[in-house]
Amino acid sequence: MDVMEPYSLSAAVLAGGMSTRMGRDKALLPLVPGGPAMIELVLNRVRQVADDVRIIASDRPGYERFGVPVVPDEYPGTGTLGGIATALRTARHERSLVVACDMPFLSGPLLAAMAAWPGEWQALVPVTLGESRQGSGEIMQTLHAIYARSCLPVIVPRLVNGQYKVIGFFDQITVERIPESIVRGFDPALTGFHNANTPEAFKAAQQIAAELK
């Protein structure tokens, strides 16, 4: 099995949400006073494994200061799935790491392992234990995943038809799941999956940041 060459990976940080639960632009919030914005922490981490990095967001001119292209969402109003499609359409490489702007503790070792993951998969998705919307007892971390451009012919018709569930197209592609037991070998506390997307979750992130100092 071939291993991906270093830097043969694109990365997209999705920042197109309205931050309605936070009440302000969560991507620009620092975890510590005077510290970097959360999105800057995310960008710094994905730059370690990708040489083609972009932010997917519309009408956010303030993001240009982070030194990467800010690409408007080509499918506004379609949520995460539209952001993934935009990321794949605008990527320089065949495969794209897609993460959220509110995940400030991304694990460098886990991302590096994913970037080098062998196989002919079209989506590489970590799986953690927990209650998902499907009630399966597992959560597919679709915003901490790598997707191939070959997913586009499956994703775009779903967007056109108003089908926006991310995992809704997984039965039409080749998905490689990374079980939690393996994920914990790189990120023992699973902090890389912490989403600081509500005031409560942001306070928890501040506590995690304080403990990591």
C-alpha positions in Angstrom: 0.0 0.0 0.0 1.3 3.4 -0.9 1.8 6.1 1.7 1.0 9.6 0.8 4.1 11.7 0.2 4.6 14.6 2.7 2.7 17.7 1.7 0.6 16.0 -0.9 -2.4 17.1 1.1 -4.7 20.2 1.0 -6.5 21.5 4.1 -9.6 23.5 4.6 -10.9 25.2 7.7 -14.6 25.7 7.7 -15.7 29.0 9.2 -18.9 29.7 7.4 -21.3 29.3 10.4 -23.2 32.2 11.8 -22.0 31.5 15.4 -25.6 32.0 16.6 -25.0 29.8 19.7 -21.9 31.7 20.6 -23.4 35.2 19.9 -20.2 36.4 18.3 -17.7 35.2 15.7 -16.2 32.2 17.6 -13.3 31.8 15.1 -11.8 35.1 16.3 -12.0 34.4 20.0 -8.7 33.9 21.9 -8.6 31.2 24.6 -6.4 33.4 26.7 -6.3 37.2 26.8 -4.0 38.6 24.1 -3.5 35.1 22.7 -4.1 33.9 19.1 -7.7 33.5 17.8 -9.0 30.0 17.8 -8.9 29.8 14.0 -5.3 30.8 14.1 -4.5 27.9 16.4 -6.3 25.6 13.9 -4.4 27.0 10.9 -1.1 26.6 12.6 -1.8 23.0 13.3 -3.0 22.0 9.8 -0.1 23.8 8.2 2.1 21.1 9.7 0.6 18.5 7.4 -0.7 20.4 4.4 1.0 22.9 2.0 -2.3 24.0 0.5 -4.4 25.6 3.2 -7.5 27.7 2.9 -10.4 29.1 4.9 -13.9 28.4 3.6 -16.1 31.3 4.6 -18.3 34.0 2.9 -18.2 37.7 3.7 -15.4 37.5 6.3 -12.8 40.0 5.1 -11.2 40.0 8.6 -10.0 36.5 8.0 -7.5 37.6 5.3 -5.0 38.7 8.0 -4.3 35.0 8.7 -2.3 34.7 5.5 -4.2 32.0 3.7 -6.8 32.3 0.9 -10.4 32.9 2.1 -12.7 31.0 -0.3 -16.4 31.9 -0.4 -18.7 28.9 0.2 -19.9 27.9 -3.3 -23.0 26.3 -1.7 -24.3 28.8 0.8 -27.1 27.6 3.1 -26.1 24.0 2.8 -24.1 23.7 6.0 -21.1 21.5 6.5 -21.6 19.4 3.3 -21.5 22.5 1.1 -18.2 23.6 2.9 -16.7 20.2 2.2 -17.7 20.4 -1.5 -16.2 23.9 -1.8 -13.0 22.6 -0.1 -12.7 19.7 -2.6 -13.5 21.9 -5.6 -10.8 24.5 -4.8 -8.1 22.2 -3.5 -4.8 21.8 -5.2 -4.4 18.2 -4.2 -6.6 15.2 -4.6 -7.2 14.8 -0.9 -8.2 17.5 1.6 -8.2 17.5 5.3 -11.4 19.3 6.5 -11.7 20.7 10.0 -13.8 23.2 11.9 -12.6 26.7 13.0 -13.6 26.0 16.6 -11.3 23.0 17.3 -8.3 24.7 18.9 -6.7 21.5 20.3 -6.1 19.5 17.1 -3.6 16.8 17.7 -0.5 17.1 15.5 0.5 13.4 15.9 -3.1 12.3 14.8 -3.2 14.7 11.9 0.3 13.5 10.8 -0.9 9.9 11.0 -4.0 10.7 9.0 -2.0 12.5 6.3 0.2 9.4 5.8 -2.7 6.9 6.1 -2.4 4.2 3.3 -5.1 2.9 1.2 -7.5 3.7 -1.7 -10.2 5.2 0.6 -12.3 8.3 -0.4 -12.9 9.4 3.1 -10.8 8.8 6.2 -12.8 9.5 9.3 -11.9 9.1 13.0 -14.7 7.5 15.1 -15.2 8.1 18.8 -17.6 6.5 21.3 -20.7 8.5 22.2 -24.3 9.2 21.4 -24.7 10.3 17.8 -27.8 11.6 16.1 -28.1 8.1 14.6 -28.1 6.5 18.0 -25.3 4.1 17.0 -23.2 4.7 20.1 -20.4 6.0 17.8 -19.7 9.5 16.5 -18.1 9.8 13.1 -15.9 12.9 13.3 -16.7 14.2 9.9 -15.2 17.6 10.6 -11.8 16.1 11.5 -11.6 14.0 8.3 -9.8 13.7 5.0 -11.9 13.5 1.8 -10.9 12.8 -1.8 -12.0 14.9 -4.7 -13.7 11.8 -6.2 -16.4 12.4 -3.6 -17.7 15.4 -5.5 -19.8 13.5 -8.0 -21.7 12.0 -5.1 -21.9 15.1 -2.9 -23.0 17.7 -5.5 -26.3 16.0 -6.5 -27.2 15.7 -2.8 -26.7 19.4 -2.3 -28.9 20.1 -5.3 -31.6 17.9 -3.9 -31.4 19.5 -0.5 -29.8 16.5 1.2 -27.3 18.0 3.6 -26.4 15.3 6.0 -22.7 14.7 5.8 -22.7 10.9 6.4 -25.6 10.6 4.0 -23.3 9.9 1.1 -20.9 7.5 2.9 -22.7 4.4 1.6 -21.8 5.5 -1.9 -18.0 5.9 -1.4 -15.2 4.0 0.2 -14.9 5.1 3.9 -11.9 4.2 6.1 -12.8 4.5 9.8 -10.2 5.1 12.4 -11.5 3.5 15.6 -11.2 5.3 18.9 -8.7 2.7 20.2 -6.3 3.8 17.5 -7.1 7.5 17.8 -6.3 7.5 21.5 -2.8 6.3 20.7 -2.2 9.8 19.2 -4.6 11.9 21.2 -5.2 10.1 24.5 -7.8 12.5 26.0 -9.5 13.2 22.6 -9.1 16.9 23.2 -8.5 17.4 19.4 -12.2 16.8 18.9 -13.4 19.5 21.4 -15.7 22.0 19.6 -15.7 25.4 21.3 -19.0 26.4 19.6 -21.1 27.4 22.6 -20.4 29.7 25.6 -20.2 26.6 27.8 -17.9 24.7 25.4 -15.7 27.8 25.1 -15.3 28.0 28.9 -14.3 24.4 28.9 -11.8 25.1 26.2 -10.3 27.9 28.2 -9.9 25.4 31.1 -8.2 22.9 28.9 -5.9 25.6 27.6 -5.0 26.6 31.2 -4.3 22.9 32.1 -2.1 22.5 29.0 0.1 25.5 29.8 
